[in-house]
Structures are given as structure tokens and as C-alpha cells.
Amino acid sequence: MNKAKYIICIIIFFLNINVSALANSINSENAILYNLDENTILFTKNPDEVISIASLTKIMTAIIVIENVENLEEKIVLINEDFKGLVESNAAVAGFYIGEEVTIKDLLYGLLFPSGAEAAQALTRYFGGKERFVELMNEKAKELGLQNTKFKNETGLDEEGHHSTVREVGTFFQYALKNETFKNIIETKEYQTSNKRKIFQSTIVKFINKTNLSVDYLRGGKTGTTANAGLCLASIAESNGTNYMLITARAKNDWVNPTHLYDAKTIYDYYINHYENKILLEKEEKILDLKTQYAKEENIPLYNKKEILKYVSKEFKKEDLKISYDGIEEITPFMKKGTKLGILTITYLDEEIMKEDIILEEELHFDLIKIYELKKKEIHYLFLIILIIIIILNRKKRKKQRKLQKKK
């Protein structure tokens, strides 16, 4: 093993130790962290275990409503049916009351902020009932390719057969975040209902205020809890130009100490403190030189066409970049402009970060002196052969001429 590979192995070894220690340091049994900008997974802990997901379910509930309602300002009146079974199941409520007229938008905020189950059931009724609405949720899960997600209700209350994984919650949460309406709701800190009777505050904001945690990077999210799911949290964060998304589940069910929020801080802080976006290669930075033959140009320099920005360890060193070229080793003037020369690959710690075809962008110019210098021996032999041929031909010619003279 050469020195460079040895160093890379050491770095990866210690990173794995750190990540393993991180997994052991959090209370949540399941977790997955994404870099949204690069669409990569940075950290996992039991990401594919099928579990209860509590009110993280309401992320799907919300996006189904948003995608299928044309006018979110449309008003509906809450009725007895919207509150059925909530006391018995000890479900969280937003504080709406029977007979109150609210907008669909009000219900969405009541659904995602205080996690109101009555808001969920009112929205379900608007769509024609629980059965039809849950069918839409499962259709969306299938559309997103979720293999281990099954919805039985719109609230997230524990029910046999109602489950997902943190990886698949991440998939539908990321899908929902692409919707501007949903993203605006999630990132809002406080909302007043259209009838001015209620002010909803994000549950995450309440936890932050309660604990005085330093998590300014948090942009919003959705909490949830049931007996089976424990404390769950789907959150988004931004720090130093990097956007993150984190899903955690099955933290100890302790509302005095919001362990899911502590876990989020632990995970986010680790990556914010140890990683950052770095320019690995500048635009127009020379990568390598290709040799030439028979050309006036000494070599063909290859330049990086665009800036390469990558989320890497703060310990990044330029020498950890590996640049490899597989193709024609020597370029000649015989080659036409547009000829594919080969493939350039750039890797960092064995991760491929760039791969592109190398095309000859300019034709080279012949250098006769170089041709002579390179082929001097061959040219001398050629001249010698030509000279010998000339001598032989001359001798034959003279011999023929002498024969003709004798005949005369």
C-alpha cells in the first residue's frame, strides 16, 4: 500500500469512529441526516427499520391537501365529527372548537404547528372521509417509491399497519419541501388564524425557548410523539451555506426534556463543526498537461471548466484529490478538432466527484524540425535507400546505353 492510500485509510478509519460515537451519543434509535444541496446522506442510525412515525405522518397529510386544494383561503366550519375519538386517544389538538369557521390554510397551520388532530380530521372530512384521504396518502407513497411506508390514518396515532422508516420519511419530507406553500409553513415561526382568534407557534420554537438551546441554524420542522414512536423530529437547518435535513425517531418519551431536539443539536453541531463547503478546484485551474508529438506546441494543458465546490471535512488537503486520465497519451497534428482524447476522473478519498470526456478543442501545428529530430534516423535510412535506388537505376541506365552503342 502506497503512502497516499495509507493516509486515506487512516482518515476514513477515524471518521468512521467519530460517526459511530455520534450514533451512540444520541438518544434516538433511528436517524438520517441529508445534505440537501448535494442530495447526499451524511449520517444514519438504523435508517431502514420499520417503525411508528407518530405525527411525522402529518407531513404527508399536509402535502396531500396542498396539492389537491386550489384555494387555501376557502372556509369550512368545524363539526362534532372532527373531534371524534381525540380525547380517548389522548391526541394533540390545535385548539379549534365546534362551530368555528376557519380556512384550509388555518387548518394546515394547526396541523403542522401544534399538531392538531382535529385539524387533520377536518381536512379528511373535506376530502370525503378518512378512507378516501388515506387512499390518497398511500397512492402518493407508492408514487414516491416508498416500499416500507403504509398509512392507516391521517393523524399519526399508533395503529397496527401504520408505519414507515426514517429514510422513507426523509423521502416524502424532501418531496414536500419542494412545494413552496409547504416550505413556507414549515419555516414560519408564528401564525395568526384568519379569524384572529388564535396564534400558533412552531412546536420547535417552543422547545427552543423552553430549553434556551443554541440552534439558530434550525429553519423549521415537524415534531411527533406516541407511545410506540417515542419522540420524533423532522427538521431542516442551514449553516455556512449548507442546507441540511434530519429525521430522528424513537427518542425517550420525555416531554420535560426534549431529547429529540437535543439529538438534533448533537448531530447538526457535529457536521457544522467538522465539515464545510470548500472549493476543491478553481475555474480555469490547470489540471494536467498532455504530451504532443510532431507539433509546435510543447503540450496541451487541460483546465478545469467550472469551479468544483464540495462538502468535505475541514481537514481537507489538496493532495487528497486524485486526478486520473485514461486516453490517448500523445496528441499529434494529424488529429482533428473535436476528437475525443479520453476520460478525466477526479476523486476525493475514493469518492468520484467529477468525470468528463476530454475533447481536442484546437488543431495542432506541424513542426518539421521536430519531425526531423524525432525521425532523424528513419529519414537517414530513407535517404540512403533512395540514394541506393538512384545509383542502381543509374547503373542500369548506363549499362543499357553501352549496349545500344555497341549495336550501332
NUKOL-657532 format. One record per residue (C-alpha): residue in one letter; y, x, z. Coordinates in Angstrom, 1 decimal. Each point is the difference from the previous one (the first is absolute). Layout:
BEGIN
res A, py Y, px X, pz Z
...
! end
This chain:
BEGIN
res M, py 0.0, px 0.0, pz 0.0
res N, py 3.3, px 1.5, pz -1.0
res K, py 3.0, px 0.2, pz 2.4
res A, py 1.9, px -3.0, pz -1.5
res K, py -3.0, px -2.3, pz 0.3
res Y, py -0.6, px 1.2, pz 3.5
res I, py 3.6, px -0.9, pz 1.0
res I, py -0.3, px -3.4, pz -1.6
res C, py -3.2, px -0.7, pz 1.9
res I, py 1.6, px 1.0, pz 3.3
res I, py 3.0, px -2.3, pz -0.6
res I, py -2.2, px -3.0, pz -0.9
res F, py -2.2, px 0.7, pz 3.1
res F, py 3.0, px -0.1, pz 2.3
res L, py 1.5, px -3.1, pz -1.7
res N, py -3.4, px -1.8, pz 0.5
res I, py 0.0, px 1.0, pz 3.7
res N, py 3.6, px -1.4, pz 0.4
res V, py -0.9, px -3.2, pz -1.8
res S, py -3.1, px -0.4, pz 2.0
res A, py 2.0, px 0.5, pz 3.2
res L, py 2.5, px -2.6, pz -1.2
res A, py -2.8, px -2.6, pz -0.5
res N, py -1.2, px 0.7, pz 3.5
res S, py 3.5, px -0.2, pz 1.5
res I, py 0.7, px -3.6, pz -1.1
res N, py -1.2, px -3.2, pz 1.7
res S, py -0.6, px -1.9, pz -3.2
res E, py -3.6, px 0.0, pz -1.2
res N, py 1.0, px -0.4, pz -3.7
res A, py 2.9, px 1.5, pz -1.9
res I, py 1.2, px 1.0, pz -3.4
res L, py 3.3, px 1.7, pz -1.0
res Y, py 1.4, px 0.0, pz -3.5
res N, py 2.7, px 2.0, pz -1.8
res L, py 1.4, px -2.8, pz -2.1
res D, py 2.0, px 2.3, pz -2.3
res E, py -3.1, px 1.9, pz -1.2
res N, py -2.4, px -2.9, pz 0.7
res T, py -2.2, px 2.3, pz 2.0
res I, py -1.9, px -0.5, pz 3.3
res L, py 1.0, px 2.6, pz 2.6
res F, py -2.1, px -1.0, pz 3.0
res T, py -2.9, px -2.3, pz 0.8
res K, py -2.1, px -1.1, pz 3.0
res N, py -2.9, px -2.4, pz -0.7
res P, py 2.0, px -1.5, pz -3.0
res D, py -2.9, px -1.9, pz -1.4
res E, py -1.4, px -1.6, pz 3.1
res V, py -0.1, px -3.8, pz -0.4
res I, py 2.1, px -1.4, pz 2.8
res S, py 2.2, px -3.0, pz 1.2
res I, py 3.6, px 0.5, pz -1.1
res A, py 1.8, px -2.6, pz 2.0
res S, py 3.5, px -0.9, pz -1.2
res L, py 0.0, px 2.7, pz -2.7
res T, py -1.6, px -2.9, pz -1.8
res K, py 3.5, px -1.5, pz -0.2
res I, py 1.0, px 2.7, pz -2.5
res M, py -2.3, px -1.7, pz -2.5
res T, py 1.2, px -3.4, pz 1.2
res A, py 3.6, px 0.9, pz -0.7
res I, py -0.6, px 1.6, pz -3.4
res I, py -2.0, px -3.1, pz -1.2
res V, py 3.0, px -2.2, pz 1.0
res I, py 2.6, px 2.3, pz -1.6
res E, py -1.8, px 0.2, pz -3.3
res N, py -0.6, px -3.7, pz -0.3
res V, py 3.2, px -1.6, pz 1.3
res E, py 2.9, px -0.1, pz -2.4
res N, py 2.7, px -1.0, pz 2.5
res L, py -0.3, px 1.6, pz 3.4
res E, py 3.0, px -2.0, pz 1.1
res E, py -2.0, px -3.2, pz -0.4
res K, py -0.1, px -1.9, pz 3.3
res I, py -3.0, px -1.6, pz 1.8
res V, py -0.3, px -1.9, pz 3.3
res L, py -2.5, px 1.3, pz 2.5
res I, py -2.6, px -2.6, pz 1.2
res N, py -2.8, px -0.3, pz 2.6
res E, py -2.6, px 1.5, pz -2.4
res D, py 1.9, px 3.3, pz -0.1
res F, py -0.6, px 0.6, pz 3.8
res K, py -3.6, px -1.2, pz 0.1
res G, py -2.3, px 2.3, pz 2.0
res L, py 2.6, px 2.6, pz 0.8
res V, py 0.1, px -0.5, pz 3.7
res E, py -3.9, px 0.0, pz 0.2
res S, py -0.2, px 3.3, pz -1.9
res N, py 2.9, px 1.6, pz 1.9
res A, py 1.7, px 0.8, pz -3.4
res A, py 3.4, px 1.5, pz -0.2
res V, py 2.7, px -2.4, pz -1.1
res A, py 3.5, px 0.5, pz -1.5
res G, py 1.6, px -2.8, pz 2.1
res F, py 0.4, px -2.7, pz -2.7
res Y, py -0.4, px -3.6, pz 1.2
res I, py -1.3, px -3.2, pz -1.3
res G, py 2.5, px -1.8, pz -2.2
res E, py 2.1, px 3.1, pz -0.6
res E, py 1.2, px 0.4, pz -3.6
res V, py -0.2, px 3.6, pz -1.2
res T, py -0.2, px 1.9, pz -3.3
res I, py -3.0, px 1.8, pz -1.4
res K, py 1.9, px 3.2, pz 0.5
res D, py 0.5, px -0.8, pz 3.7
res L, py -3.8, px -0.5, pz 0.3
res L, py -0.7, px 3.3, pz -1.6
res Y, py 2.2, px 1.8, pz 2.5
res G, py -1.6, px -2.0, pz 2.8
res L, py -3.4, px 1.0, pz -1.4
res L, py 0.7, px 3.8, pz -0.3
res F, py 2.4, px 0.6, pz 2.9
res P, py -1.3, px -1.9, pz 3.1
res S, py -3.3, px -0.5, pz -1.9
res G, py 0.3, px -3.8, pz 0.3
res A, py -3.3, px -1.8, pz -0.5
res E, py 1.8, px -3.3, pz -0.4
res A, py 2.0, px 1.5, pz -2.9
res A, py -3.3, px 1.1, pz -1.6
res Q, py -1.5, px -3.5, pz 0.4
res A, py 3.2, px -1.7, pz -1.3
res L, py -0.1, px 2.2, pz -3.1
res T, py -3.7, px -0.7, pz -0.5
res R, py 0.7, px -3.8, pz 0.2
res Y, py 2.8, px 0.5, pz -2.6
res F, py -2.7, px 1.4, pz -2.4
res G, py -2.3, px -3.0, pz 0.5
res G, py -2.0, px 1.1, pz 3.0
res K, py -1.9, px 2.9, pz 1.5
res E, py -3.0, px 0.0, pz -2.3
res R, py 2.2, px 0.3, pz -3.2
res F, py 2.2, px 2.6, pz 1.6
res V, py -2.8, px 2.2, pz 1.2
res E, py -1.6, px -0.2, pz -3.4
res L, py 3.2, px 1.5, pz -1.5
res M, py -0.1, px 2.8, pz 2.6
res N, py -3.6, px 0.9, pz -0.9
res E, py 0.8, px -0.2, pz -3.7
res K, py 2.8, px 2.5, pz 0.5
res A, py -2.3, px 2.2, pz 2.0
res K, py -2.5, px -0.1, pz -2.9
res E, py 2.8, px 0.7, pz -2.5
res L, py 1.0, px 3.1, pz 2.0
res G, py -3.6, px 1.2, pz -0.1
res L, py -0.6, px -0.4, pz 3.8
res Q, py -3.7, px 0.2, pz 0.7
res N, py 0.0, px -0.3, pz 3.8
res T, py 2.8, px -2.6, pz 0.5
res K, py -0.7, px -3.6, pz 0.6
res F, py 2.4, px -2.6, pz 1.3
res K, py -1.0, px -3.1, pz 2.0
res N, py 3.5, px -1.0, pz 1.2
res E, py 3.6, px 0.7, pz -0.6
res T, py 0.9, px 1.0, pz 3.5
res G, py -2.3, px 2.9, pz 0.7
res L, py -1.6, px -1.6, pz 3.1
res D, py -3.5, px 1.3, pz 0.6
res E, py -2.6, px -1.9, pz -2.0
res E, py -3.4, px 1.0, pz -1.2
res G, py 0.2, px 1.3, pz -3.6
res H, py 3.7, px 0.8, pz 0.2
res H, py 0.3, px 3.7, pz -0.4
res S, py 1.3, px 3.1, pz -1.9
res T, py 0.4, px 3.8, pz 0.4
res V, py 3.1, px 2.0, pz 0.6
res R, py -0.4, px 1.5, pz -3.5
res E, py 0.0, px -3.5, pz -1.6
res V, py 2.8, px -1.2, pz 2.2
res G, py 1.9, px 3.0, pz -1.3
res T, py -0.8, px -1.2, pz -3.5
res F, py 1.4, px -3.5, pz 0.4
res F, py 2.9, px 1.2, pz 2.1
res Q, py 1.0, px 2.5, pz -2.6
res Y, py -0.3, px -2.7, pz -2.6
res A, py 2.2, px -2.3, pz 2.0
res L, py 2.6, px 2.7, pz 0.5
res K, py 0.6, px 0.1, pz -3.8
res N, py 1.4, px -3.5, pz 0.3
res E, py 3.7, px 0.3, pz 0.9
res T, py 0.2, px -3.2, pz 2.0
res F, py -2.9, px 1.0, pz 2.2
res K, py 1.3, px 3.6, pz 0.4
res N, py 3.5, px -1.3, pz 1.0
res I, py -1.6, px -2.3, pz 2.6
res I, py -2.1, px 2.8, pz 1.4
res E, py 2.9, px 2.4, pz 0.2
res T, py 2.4, px -2.5, pz 1.6
res K, py 0.7, px 0.6, pz 3.7
res E, py 1.3, px -3.5, pz 0.9
res Y, py 0.2, px -3.4, pz -1.7
res Q, py 1.8, px -3.2, pz 0.8
res T, py -1.7, px -3.2, pz -1.2
res S, py 1.9, px -2.2, pz -2.5
res N, py 0.7, px -2.7, pz 2.6
res K, py 1.5, px 2.7, pz 2.3
res R, py -2.4, px -1.0, pz 2.9
res K, py -2.0, px 3.2, pz 0.2
res I, py 0.4, px 3.7, pz -0.4
res F, py -3.2, px 1.9, pz -0.7
res Q, py -0.4, px 3.6, pz 0.8
res S, py -2.6, px 2.3, pz -1.5
res T, py -2.9, px 0.5, pz 2.5
res I, py 0.1, px 3.7, pz -0.8
res V, py 3.7, px 0.1, pz 1.0
res K, py -0.8, px -1.8, pz 3.2
res F, py -2.6, px 2.6, pz 0.9
res I, py 2.3, px 2.9, pz -0.9
res N, py 2.8, px -1.5, pz 2.2
res K, py -2.5, px -0.5, pz 2.8
res T, py -1.4, px 3.5, pz 0.0
res N, py 3.0, px 1.9, pz -1.2
res L, py -2.2, px 1.9, pz -2.4
res S, py 1.7, px 2.4, pz -2.4
res V, py -1.3, px -1.4, pz -3.3
res D, py 3.1, px -0.3, pz -2.1
res Y, py -2.1, px 0.6, pz -3.1
res L, py -1.8, px -3.4, pz 0.3
res R, py 1.3, px -2.4, pz -2.6
res G, py -2.1, px -3.0, pz 1.0
res G, py -3.4, px -1.5, pz 0.0
res K, py -2.4, px -2.6, pz 1.5
res T, py -1.7, px -0.1, pz 3.3
res G, py -3.1, px -1.9, pz 1.0
res T, py -2.5, px -0.5, pz 2.9
res T, py -3.1, px -2.0, pz 0.8
res A, py -2.8, px 0.7, pz 2.4
res N, py -2.2, px 1.4, pz -2.8
res A, py 2.7, px 1.8, pz -1.9
res G, py 1.8, px 1.6, pz 2.9
res L, py 3.6, px 1.1, pz -0.7
res C, py 0.6, px 0.4, pz -3.8
res L, py 3.0, px 1.3, pz -1.9
res A, py 0.9, px 0.3, pz -3.6
res S, py 3.3, px 2.0, pz -0.4
res I, py 2.1, px 1.9, pz -2.4
res A, py 2.2, px 3.0, pz 0.7
res E, py 2.3, px 2.4, pz -1.8
res S, py 0.9, px 3.5, pz 1.1
res N, py 1.6, px 2.9, pz -2.0
res G, py -0.5, px -1.8, pz -3.2
res T, py -3.6, px -0.8, pz 0.5
res N, py -1.2, px -3.7, pz 0.2
res Y, py -3.1, px -0.7, pz 2.1
res M, py -2.2, px -3.0, pz 0.7
res L, py -2.3, px -0.1, pz 3.0
res I, py -2.7, px -2.6, pz 1.0
res T, py -1.6, px 0.2, pz 3.5
res A, py -2.4, px -2.3, pz 1.7
res R, py -2.0, px -0.5, pz 3.2
res A, py 2.3, px 1.7, pz 2.4
res K, py -0.4, px -0.9, pz 3.6
res N, py 1.1, px -3.6, pz 0.5
res D, py 2.9, px 0.8, pz 2.4
res W, py 3.3, px -1.8, pz -0.5
res V, py 1.6, px 1.8, pz 2.9
res N, py -0.5, px 3.3, pz -1.9
res P, py 0.2, px -0.5, pz -3.8
res T, py -2.7, px 2.6, pz -0.8
res H, py 0.1, px -0.8, pz -3.7
res L, py 3.6, px 1.0, pz -0.1
res Y, py -0.7, px 3.2, pz 1.9
res D, py -2.8, px 0.8, pz -2.5
res A, py 2.4, px -0.6, pz -2.9
res K, py 2.5, px 2.4, pz 1.6
res T, py -2.7, px 2.6, pz 0.6
res I, py -1.2, px -0.2, pz -3.6
res Y, py 3.4, px -0.1, pz -1.7
res D, py 1.4, px 2.8, pz 2.2
res Y, py -2.9, px 2.3, pz -0.9
res Y, py 0.5, px -0.3, pz -3.7
res I, py 3.8, px 0.0, pz 0.2
res N, py -0.1, px 3.2, pz 2.1
res H, py -2.6, px 1.8, pz -2.1
res Y, py 0.5, px -1.1, pz -3.6
res E, py 2.9, px -0.5, pz -2.4
res N, py 0.9, px -0.3, pz -3.6
res K, py 0.4, px 3.4, pz -1.6
res I, py 0.9, px 1.2, pz -3.4
res L, py -3.1, px 2.0, pz -1.1
res L, py 1.4, px 0.9, pz -3.4
res E, py 3.5, px -0.3, pz -1.2
res K, py 0.8, px -1.4, pz -3.4
res E, py 0.1, px 2.7, pz -2.7
res E, py -1.7, px 2.4, pz 2.4
res K, py -2.2, px 2.5, pz -1.9
res I, py -3.6, px -0.6, pz 0.7
res L, py -1.7, px 2.7, pz -2.1
res D, py 0.1, px 2.0, pz -3.3
res L, py -2.4, px -0.3, pz -2.9
res K, py -0.7, px 3.1, pz -2.0
res T, py 0.8, px 0.2, pz -3.7
res Q, py -1.5, px 1.9, pz -2.9
res Y, py 1.7, px 1.1, pz -3.3
res A, py 3.2, px -1.6, pz 1.1
res K, py 3.5, px 1.3, pz 0.7
res E, py 0.0, px -2.0, pz 3.3
res E, py -1.5, px 2.1, pz 2.8
res N, py -1.5, px -3.1, pz 1.7
res I, py 0.4, px -3.8, pz 0.3
res P, py 1.4, px -1.0, pz 3.4
res L, py -1.1, px -3.4, pz 1.4
res Y, py 2.6, px -1.8, pz 2.1
res N, py -0.5, px -3.0, pz 2.3
res K, py 1.4, px -3.0, pz -1.8
res K, py 0.9, px -2.0, pz 3.2
res E, py 0.5, px 0.5, pz 3.6
res I, py -3.2, px -0.3, pz 2.0
res L, py 0.6, px -1.6, pz 3.4
res K, py -3.0, px -0.4, pz 2.3
res Y, py -0.6, px -1.1, pz 3.5
res V, py -1.6, px 3.0, pz 1.7
res S, py -0.3, px 1.8, pz 3.3
res K, py 3.2, px 1.6, pz 1.2
res E, py -2.0, px 3.3, pz 0.1
res F, py -0.2, px -0.1, pz -3.8
res K, py 0.2, px 3.3, pz -1.8
res K, py 0.6, px 0.5, pz -3.6
res E, py -3.0, px 2.3, pz -0.3
res D, py -2.3, px -2.9, pz 0.9
res L, py 0.8, px -1.4, pz -3.5
res K, py -2.7, px 0.8, pz -2.5
res I, py 0.9, px 0.0, pz -3.7
res S, py -2.8, px 0.1, pz -2.5
res Y, py 0.1, px -0.1, pz -3.8
res D, py -3.0, px -0.8, pz -2.2
res G, py 0.6, px 0.5, pz -3.7
res I, py 1.0, px 2.4, pz -2.8
res E, py 0.7, px 3.4, pz 1.6
res E, py 2.1, px 1.6, pz -2.8
res I, py 2.5, px -2.0, pz -2.2
res T, py 0.6, px 1.1, pz -3.6
res P, py 2.5, px -0.9, pz -2.7
res F, py -2.9, px -1.5, pz -1.9
res M, py 0.1, px -3.0, pz 2.4
res K, py 2.1, px -3.0, pz -0.9
res K, py 2.6, px -1.6, pz 2.3
res G, py -1.7, px -2.9, pz 1.9
res T, py -3.3, px 1.8, pz 0.4
res K, py -1.8, px -0.7, pz 3.3
res L, py -0.4, px 3.3, pz 1.7
res G, py -1.9, px -1.1, pz 3.1
res I, py 0.3, px -1.7, pz 3.4
res L, py 2.1, px 1.1, pz 2.9
res T, py -1.2, px -1.0, pz 3.5
res I, py 1.9, px 0.4, pz 3.3
res T, py -1.8, px -0.5, pz 3.3
res Y, py 1.1, px 0.2, pz 3.6
res L, py -2.7, px 0.6, pz 2.7
res D, py -2.6, px -1.1, pz -2.6
res E, py 1.9, px -3.2, pz -0.7
res E, py 1.0, px -0.5, pz -3.6
res I, py 3.7, px -0.8, pz -0.2
res M, py 0.7, px 0.5, pz -3.7
res K, py -2.1, px 0.2, pz -3.2
res E, py 1.5, px 0.0, pz -3.5
res D, py -0.6, px 1.1, pz -3.6
res I, py 1.9, px 3.1, pz -1.2
res I, py 1.4, px -0.4, pz -3.5
res L, py 1.5, px 2.7, pz -2.2
res E, py 3.6, px -1.1, pz -0.3
res E, py 1.3, px 2.7, pz -2.3
res E, py -1.6, px 2.0, pz -2.8
res L, py -0.1, px 3.7, pz 0.5
res H, py 1.4, px 2.6, pz -2.4
res F, py -2.2, px 2.7, pz -1.7
res D, py 0.7, px 3.6, pz 1.0
res L, py -1.3, px 2.3, pz -2.8
res I, py 0.4, px 3.1, pz 2.1
res K, py -2.2, px -1.6, pz 2.8
res I, py -2.5, px -1.0, pz -2.6
res Y, py -0.1, px 3.6, pz -1.3
res E, py -0.2, px 1.4, pz 3.5
res L, py -2.8, px -2.3, pz 1.1
res K, py -2.0, px 0.3, pz -3.3
res K, py 1.0, px 3.6, pz -0.9
res K, py -3.6, px 1.2, pz 0.0
res E, py -1.2, px -2.9, pz -2.1
res I, py 3.0, px 0.4, pz -2.4
res H, py -0.8, px 3.7, pz -0.4
res Y, py -3.6, px -0.8, pz -0.8
res L, py 1.2, px -2.6, pz -2.5
res F, py 2.3, px 2.4, pz -1.7
res L, py -2.8, px 2.6, pz -0.1
res I, py -2.4, px -2.5, pz -1.6
res I, py 2.6, px -1.1, pz -2.5
res L, py 0.7, px 3.7, pz -0.8
res I, py -3.7, px 0.7, pz -0.5
res I, py -0.3, px -3.1, pz -2.3
res I, py 3.0, px 1.2, pz -2.0
res I, py -1.5, px 3.5, pz -0.3
res I, py -3.3, px -1.4, pz -1.1
res L, py 1.6, px -2.3, pz -2.5
res N, py 2.1, px 2.9, pz -1.4
res R, py -3.0, px 2.2, pz -0.4
res K, py -1.8, px -2.8, pz -1.8
res K, py 3.0, px -0.5, pz -2.2
res R, py 0.3, px 3.7, pz -0.9
res K, py -3.7, px 0.2, pz -0.7
res K, py 0.2, px -2.9, pz -2.3
res Q, py 2.9, px 1.5, pz -1.8
res R, py -1.8, px 3.3, pz -0.5
res K, py -3.0, px -1.8, pz -1.5
res L, py 2.3, px -1.8, pz -2.4
res Q, py 1.7, px 3.3, pz -1.1
res K, py -3.4, px 1.6, pz -0.7
res K, py -1.0, px -2.9, pz -2.3
res K, py 3.2, px 0.6, pz -2.0
! end
